[in-house]
Amino acid sequence: MIDYFLGYLRLFGSMIVRPLGFSAEVRREQPSLGEKRSSRVWPVVRGVVIALPVIAIFASLLSSADPIFAKRVDDLIKLLNIENLPEYIFRLVYILVVAYALAGTYLHAAQKSGETFEEKSLISPFLGFTESTIVLGGVAILFLAFVVIQFQYFFGGQANINIEGYTYSEYARKGFGELVAVAFFSLLLLLGLGAITRRETESQRRTFSILGVTLVGLVIVMLVSAFQRLVLYELAYGFSSLRAYTHVFMIWLGILLVAVVILEILRRDRSIGFGMVLAALGFVISLSLLNVDAFIVKQNVQREVRGGTDVSNADLDAQYFLDLSDDAVPALVDAFGEKGLPVAVREKVGAALACKWYTRGQEGREYPWQSFHVSRWNADRAFGRIESDLEDYRIDDSGLPVKVETPGGEEFSCWQYYYD
């Protein structure tokens, strides 16, 4: 069974590598007549062919991320008088990808079945420096155009939200997602080209490093824009689990990109993979140390105490606290007992605690010692501190959903829901 699996892996690798390898072998066997002229033209042609679909993908992501850049792209298309350019590009990319994969499959099938594989890297450098430079340079120019066109726009904050009918959610989530995708795929592009590009002279290595650093630098600027969008959303509506995870992820992605720039300058690109592993570990450890659910409670309560923000009148959504784990209970209890907390905020927090306390009572089961959990133990201790205070919150479980009446007469639903 493992032989079949390895065979499919080799086939997949052949689809990617063999067409370029075959092309290189053919070029080496060609007579030298006219070689100088063709050797200057064909790398440029290949570079343009490779760069066009890459630039088109990034341009599509950036256009989706921001309406002003999308308008500039549309104006350029109209200027060139090409109405169906996206369709043409899609067809071209589709045809090239399918043809390339079929060529790799054919070359793999033509290989002798008894051939032994040499102990060498499957993706040893095979792409010419000219082709790689055109791809990196083209993408860098696209990113530079995006940053220059919108520098004032996407760092303008609140004033830009209503442009093109953006809501807070659309402004933060839509643009954020596309910009993070651009950052991720840019990193993959740089790492991929770094692995397969032939850099035979010091000048070529220096040029590649300069282009790589420029590309990552522009990506960092766009990442700052995405982070600004996310922060604006958090200021308007508070934190959720997904927003907190994303917030931490963005920080570590930025650290990774800075590390990539440093390693590229020091010509230590082989250490980038190790840097990615460290960044992933840092992300996971940060979430554990942060205690995400407690962080959400503290931030959202503090935001409500401050009176929200100047850009939104969204009130504290204490009902979201019902979706949080036991890690949130001690933070809720601390907020509930905080002196100087406005009465309205205190009753919202108390209602959320009353719902959680009622749910625990309904479960009514003893946990064996093997299932001991520190978070549950801390939550039980926290509830013990305010159990008498929760008696002021009347539970109405005569129908669904279960409701809580606060001491001030407000009604609070214990129905849980999810949002991001």
C-alpha positions as CSV (number, residue, x, y, z in Angstrom):
1,M,0.0,0.0,0.0
2,I,2.9,2.3,0.8
3,D,4.3,1.7,-2.6
4,Y,1.1,3.0,-4.2
5,F,1.2,6.1,-2.0
6,L,4.8,6.8,-2.8
7,G,4.0,6.3,-6.5
8,Y,1.4,9.0,-6.4
9,L,3.8,11.3,-4.6
10,R,6.4,10.7,-7.3
11,L,3.8,11.3,-10.0
12,F,2.7,14.6,-8.3
13,G,6.4,15.7,-8.1
14,S,7.0,14.8,-11.7
15,M,4.0,16.9,-12.8
16,I,5.7,19.9,-11.2
17,V,9.4,19.3,-11.9
18,R,9.9,17.2,-15.0
19,P,8.6,19.7,-17.7
20,L,11.1,22.3,-16.6
21,G,13.8,19.7,-16.2
22,F,13.1,18.3,-19.6
23,S,13.2,21.8,-21.1
24,A,16.6,22.5,-19.5
25,E,18.0,19.2,-20.9
26,V,16.8,20.1,-24.4
27,R,18.4,23.5,-24.2
28,R,21.7,22.0,-23.1
29,E,21.7,19.6,-26.1
30,Q,20.9,22.3,-28.7
31,P,23.7,23.4,-31.0
32,S,25.4,26.7,-30.2
33,L,24.2,28.4,-33.4
34,G,21.8,31.2,-32.5
35,E,22.0,30.2,-28.9
36,K,23.1,33.6,-27.7
37,R,20.2,35.3,-29.3
38,S,17.6,32.8,-28.0
39,S,19.2,32.6,-24.6
40,R,18.4,36.2,-24.0
41,V,14.8,36.1,-25.3
42,W,13.4,32.9,-24.0
43,P,14.1,33.5,-20.3
44,V,12.2,36.8,-20.6
45,V,9.3,35.1,-22.3
46,R,9.2,32.3,-19.7
47,G,9.4,34.9,-16.9
48,V,6.5,36.9,-18.3
49,V,4.4,33.7,-18.8
50,I,5.0,32.6,-15.2
51,A,4.6,36.1,-13.8
52,L,1.2,36.9,-15.4
53,P,-1.0,34.3,-13.6
54,V,0.8,35.0,-10.3
55,I,0.3,38.8,-10.6
56,A,-3.3,38.2,-11.7
57,I,-4.0,36.1,-8.5
58,F,-2.5,38.8,-6.3
59,A,-4.3,41.6,-8.1
60,S,-7.6,39.7,-7.6
61,L,-7.0,39.4,-3.9
62,L,-6.0,43.0,-3.5
63,S,-9.0,44.2,-5.5
64,S,-11.3,42.2,-3.3
65,A,-9.5,43.7,-0.2
66,D,-10.2,47.3,-1.1
67,P,-12.7,49.1,-3.4
68,I,-10.4,51.9,-4.3
69,F,-7.7,49.6,-5.7
70,A,-10.4,47.6,-7.5
71,K,-11.6,50.8,-9.1
72,R,-8.0,51.6,-10.3
73,V,-7.7,48.1,-11.8
74,D,-11.1,48.5,-13.5
75,D,-10.0,51.8,-14.9
76,L,-6.8,50.2,-16.3
77,I,-8.8,47.4,-17.9
78,K,-11.1,50.0,-19.5
79,L,-8.1,52.0,-20.7
80,L,-6.7,48.9,-22.4
81,N,-10.2,48.3,-23.8
82,I,-10.2,44.7,-22.7
83,E,-13.7,43.9,-21.3
84,N,-13.2,40.2,-20.7
85,L,-9.6,40.4,-19.4
86,P,-10.3,38.3,-16.2
87,E,-12.0,35.6,-18.3
88,Y,-9.0,35.6,-20.7
89,I,-6.5,35.4,-17.9
90,F,-8.5,32.5,-16.3
91,R,-8.6,30.6,-19.5
92,L,-4.9,31.2,-20.1
93,V,-3.9,30.1,-16.6
94,Y,-6.2,27.0,-16.9
95,I,-4.8,25.9,-20.2
96,L,-1.2,26.5,-19.1
97,V,-1.7,24.6,-15.8
98,V,-3.4,21.6,-17.5
99,A,-0.9,21.5,-20.3
100,Y,2.0,21.6,-17.8
101,A,0.5,18.9,-15.6
102,L,-0.1,16.6,-18.7
103,A,3.4,17.2,-19.9
104,G,4.8,16.2,-16.5
105,T,2.5,13.1,-16.4
106,Y,3.7,12.0,-19.9
107,L,7.3,12.4,-19.0
108,H,6.7,10.4,-15.8
109,A,5.0,7.7,-17.8
110,A,7.9,7.6,-20.3
111,Q,10.4,7.0,-17.5
112,K,11.8,3.5,-17.3
113,S,9.9,1.5,-14.7
114,G,13.1,0.0,-13.3
115,E,14.8,3.4,-13.0
116,T,16.4,3.9,-9.6
117,F,16.1,7.3,-8.0
118,E,19.2,9.1,-7.1
119,E,19.7,10.5,-3.7
120,K,19.1,14.2,-4.6
121,S,16.6,16.8,-3.9
122,L,13.4,16.6,-5.9
123,I,13.3,20.4,-6.2
124,S,17.0,21.2,-6.9
125,P,17.4,24.7,-8.4
126,F,16.2,24.6,-12.0
127,L,14.5,28.0,-12.7
128,G,16.6,30.7,-14.4
129,F,17.5,33.8,-12.6
130,T,15.8,36.0,-15.3
131,E,12.5,34.2,-14.9
132,S,12.5,34.5,-11.1
133,T,13.5,38.1,-11.2
134,I,10.6,39.0,-13.5
135,V,8.1,37.2,-11.2
136,L,9.4,38.8,-8.0
137,G,9.7,42.2,-9.7
138,G,6.3,42.1,-11.2
139,V,4.6,41.1,-7.9
140,A,6.7,43.8,-6.1
141,I,5.5,46.5,-8.5
142,L,1.9,45.4,-8.0
143,F,2.3,45.6,-4.2
144,L,3.9,49.0,-4.5
145,A,1.1,50.3,-6.6
146,F,-1.4,49.0,-4.0
147,V,0.4,50.7,-1.2
148,V,1.0,54.0,-3.0
149,I,-2.6,54.3,-4.3
150,Q,-4.2,53.6,-0.9
151,F,-1.6,54.6,1.7
152,Q,-3.8,57.5,3.0
153,Y,-7.0,55.5,2.5
154,F,-6.4,52.3,4.4
155,F,-4.6,54.0,7.2
156,G,-7.3,56.6,7.5
157,G,-9.3,54.7,10.1
158,Q,-12.9,55.6,10.8
159,A,-13.4,58.1,8.0
160,N,-13.0,55.3,5.4
161,I,-15.5,52.8,6.7
162,N,-18.5,54.1,4.8
163,I,-16.8,54.3,1.4
164,E,-18.5,52.1,-1.1
165,G,-21.1,51.1,1.6
166,Y,-18.7,49.3,3.9
167,T,-20.0,48.2,7.3
168,Y,-17.7,47.6,10.2
169,S,-17.8,43.9,9.6
170,E,-17.2,44.1,5.9
171,Y,-14.4,46.7,6.3
172,A,-12.6,44.7,8.9
173,R,-13.2,41.1,7.9
174,K,-13.3,41.2,4.1
175,G,-10.2,43.4,3.6
176,F,-8.4,41.6,6.5
177,G,-8.9,38.2,5.0
178,E,-7.6,39.0,1.6
179,L,-4.6,40.9,2.9
180,V,-3.6,38.0,5.2
181,A,-4.0,35.7,2.2
182,V,-1.7,38.0,0.2
183,A,0.9,37.9,3.1
184,F,0.7,34.1,3.3
185,F,1.0,33.4,-0.4
186,S,3.7,36.0,-0.8
187,L,5.8,34.2,1.8
188,L,5.2,30.9,0.0
189,L,6.2,32.5,-3.3
190,L,9.4,33.8,-1.9
191,L,10.3,30.5,-0.3
192,G,9.4,28.6,-3.4
193,L,11.4,30.8,-5.7
194,G,14.3,30.8,-3.3
195,A,14.4,27.0,-3.4
196,I,14.2,26.5,-7.2
197,T,16.0,29.6,-8.6
198,R,19.6,29.2,-9.8
199,R,21.8,32.0,-8.5
200,E,25.2,31.4,-9.8
201,T,27.0,34.8,-9.2
202,E,27.2,37.1,-6.3
203,S,25.4,39.8,-8.3
204,Q,22.4,37.5,-8.9
205,R,22.3,36.5,-5.2
206,R,22.3,40.1,-4.2
207,T,19.6,41.1,-6.7
208,F,17.4,38.2,-5.6
209,S,17.8,39.2,-1.9
210,I,17.0,42.9,-2.7
211,L,13.8,41.9,-4.5
212,G,12.8,39.5,-1.7
213,V,13.4,42.0,1.0
214,T,11.4,44.6,-1.0
215,L,8.5,42.2,-1.5
216,V,8.4,41.2,2.2
217,G,8.7,44.9,3.2
218,L,5.6,45.8,1.2
219,V,3.8,42.8,2.6
220,I,4.5,44.0,6.1
221,V,3.0,47.4,5.2
222,M,-0.2,45.6,4.0
223,L,-0.2,43.4,7.1
224,V,-0.2,46.6,9.2
225,S,-3.2,47.7,7.2
226,A,-5.0,44.4,7.9
227,F,-4.1,44.6,11.6
228,Q,-5.5,48.2,11.7
229,R,-8.8,46.9,10.2
230,L,-9.0,44.2,12.8
231,V,-8.3,46.6,15.7
232,L,-11.0,49.0,14.4
233,Y,-13.5,46.1,14.4
234,E,-12.4,45.2,18.0
235,L,-12.9,48.8,19.1
236,A,-16.3,48.9,17.6
237,Y,-17.7,45.5,18.8
238,G,-15.3,44.1,21.3
239,F,-13.3,40.8,21.3
240,S,-14.5,37.3,20.3
241,S,-12.5,34.1,20.4
242,L,-11.8,34.3,16.7
243,R,-10.8,37.9,16.8
244,A,-8.5,37.2,19.7
245,Y,-6.9,34.2,17.9
246,T,-6.5,36.3,14.8
247,H,-5.0,39.2,16.7
248,V,-2.3,37.0,18.2
249,F,-1.8,35.3,14.8
250,M,-1.2,38.6,13.1
251,I,1.5,39.6,15.6
252,W,3.4,36.4,15.1
253,L,3.0,36.5,11.3
254,G,4.5,40.0,11.4
255,I,7.4,38.7,13.6
256,L,7.9,35.9,11.1
257,L,8.0,38.3,8.1
258,V,10.6,40.5,9.9
259,A,12.7,37.4,10.6
260,V,12.5,36.5,6.9
261,V,13.8,39.9,5.9
262,I,16.7,39.6,8.4
263,L,17.5,36.0,7.3
264,E,17.4,37.0,3.6
265,I,19.8,39.9,4.2
266,L,22.2,37.6,6.1
267,R,21.9,34.9,3.3
268,R,20.5,32.4,5.9
269,D,17.4,31.5,3.9
270,R,17.8,27.9,4.9
271,S,16.9,28.9,8.4
272,I,13.5,30.3,7.3
273,G,11.8,26.9,7.7
274,F,13.1,26.8,11.3
275,G,11.9,30.3,11.9
276,M,8.4,29.3,10.7
277,V,8.4,26.4,13.2
278,L,9.4,28.8,16.0
279,A,6.7,31.3,15.0
280,A,4.1,28.5,15.1
281,L,5.2,27.4,18.5
282,G,5.2,31.0,19.7
283,F,1.7,31.4,18.5
284,V,0.4,28.3,20.3
285,I,2.3,29.2,23.6
286,S,1.1,32.8,23.5
287,L,-2.5,31.6,23.4
288,S,-1.9,29.4,26.4
289,L,-0.3,32.2,28.4
290,L,-2.9,34.7,27.3
291,N,-5.9,32.7,28.6
292,V,-8.0,33.8,25.7
293,D,-11.5,33.6,27.4
294,A,-10.4,35.6,30.4
295,F,-8.7,38.1,28.1
296,I,-12.0,38.5,26.2
297,V,-14.0,39.2,29.4
298,K,-11.5,41.7,30.7
299,Q,-11.2,43.6,27.4
300,N,-15.0,43.7,26.7
301,V,-15.9,44.8,30.2
302,Q,-13.2,47.5,30.2
303,R,-14.5,48.7,26.8
304,E,-18.0,49.0,28.2
305,V,-16.8,50.9,31.3
306,R,-15.0,53.3,29.0
307,G,-18.3,53.9,27.3
308,G,-17.6,52.0,24.1
309,T,-15.8,54.0,21.4
310,D,-16.3,57.2,19.4
311,V,-17.1,55.1,16.3
312,S,-19.8,52.8,17.6
313,N,-22.5,52.7,20.3
314,A,-22.4,48.9,20.5
315,D,-23.2,47.9,24.1
316,L,-21.5,45.1,26.1
317,D,-22.7,41.8,24.6
318,A,-22.7,39.8,27.9
319,Q,-24.6,37.0,26.3
320,Y,-21.5,36.1,24.3
321,F,-19.9,35.2,27.7
322,L,-22.1,32.2,27.8
323,D,-20.2,30.7,24.9
324,L,-16.9,30.9,26.8
325,S,-15.3,28.1,28.7
326,D,-14.7,27.8,32.5
327,D,-11.5,29.9,32.0
328,A,-13.8,32.9,31.7
329,V,-15.6,32.4,35.1
330,P,-12.8,33.8,37.4
331,A,-12.5,36.9,35.2
332,L,-16.3,37.4,35.2
333,V,-16.4,37.0,39.0
334,D,-13.5,39.5,39.4
335,A,-15.4,42.0,37.2
336,F,-18.7,41.3,39.1
337,G,-17.0,42.2,42.3
338,E,-15.1,45.2,41.0
339,K,-15.8,48.4,43.0
340,G,-16.9,51.3,41.0
341,L,-18.3,49.2,38.2
342,P,-21.4,50.8,36.7
343,V,-24.6,49.1,37.9
344,A,-25.8,48.3,34.4
345,V,-22.5,46.6,33.5
346,R,-22.5,44.7,36.8
347,E,-26.0,43.4,36.2
348,K,-25.1,42.2,32.7
349,V,-22.0,40.3,34.1
350,G,-24.1,39.0,37.0
351,A,-26.8,37.7,34.6
352,A,-24.2,35.9,32.5
353,L,-22.8,34.3,35.7
354,A,-26.3,33.3,36.8
355,C,-26.9,31.5,33.5
356,K,-23.6,29.7,33.8
357,W,-24.4,28.8,37.4
358,Y,-27.8,27.5,36.5
359,T,-26.4,25.4,33.6
360,R,-23.9,23.8,36.1
361,G,-26.7,22.9,38.4
362,Q,-28.7,21.3,35.6
363,E,-25.8,19.1,34.7
364,G,-25.9,17.7,38.2
365,R,-23.2,15.1,37.8
366,E,-20.1,14.3,39.7
367,Y,-16.8,14.1,37.8
368,P,-14.4,11.2,38.5
369,W,-11.0,12.2,39.7
370,Q,-9.5,11.2,36.4
371,S,-11.4,14.1,34.7
372,F,-10.1,16.7,37.1
373,H,-9.5,20.0,35.3
374,V,-7.8,23.1,36.7
375,S,-10.1,25.4,34.8
376,R,-13.3,23.7,36.2
377,W,-11.7,23.8,39.7
378,N,-10.9,27.5,39.5
379,A,-14.4,28.2,38.2
380,D,-16.0,26.3,41.1
381,R,-13.9,28.2,43.6
382,A,-14.9,31.5,41.9
383,F,-18.6,30.7,42.0
384,G,-18.3,29.9,45.7
385,R,-17.3,33.5,46.3
386,I,-20.4,35.0,44.9
387,E,-23.0,32.2,45.3
388,S,-25.1,34.3,47.8
389,D,-24.9,37.4,45.4
390,L,-26.4,35.3,42.6
391,E,-29.5,34.7,44.6
392,D,-30.6,38.2,43.6
393,Y,-30.9,37.0,40.0
394,R,-34.2,35.2,39.5
395,I,-34.1,32.2,37.0
396,D,-37.2,31.7,34.8
397,D,-37.0,28.2,33.4
398,S,-40.7,27.8,32.7
399,G,-40.0,28.0,29.0
400,L,-37.3,28.1,26.4
401,P,-35.0,29.9,26.3
402,V,-34.2,30.1,30.0
403,K,-34.2,33.7,31.2
404,V,-32.7,35.6,34.1
405,E,-34.3,38.7,35.7
406,T,-31.7,41.1,37.1
407,P,-32.1,43.0,40.4
408,G,-32.9,46.0,38.3
409,G,-35.7,44.3,36.5
410,E,-33.9,43.7,33.2
411,E,-34.5,40.4,31.4
412,F,-31.5,38.4,30.1
413,S,-31.7,35.3,27.9
414,C,-29.5,32.3,28.6
415,W,-29.6,31.2,25.0
416,Q,-26.1,30.7,23.6
417,Y,-25.0,31.8,20.1
418,Y,-21.9,32.1,18.1
419,Y,-20.4,35.0,16.2
420,D,-17.0,36.0,15.0
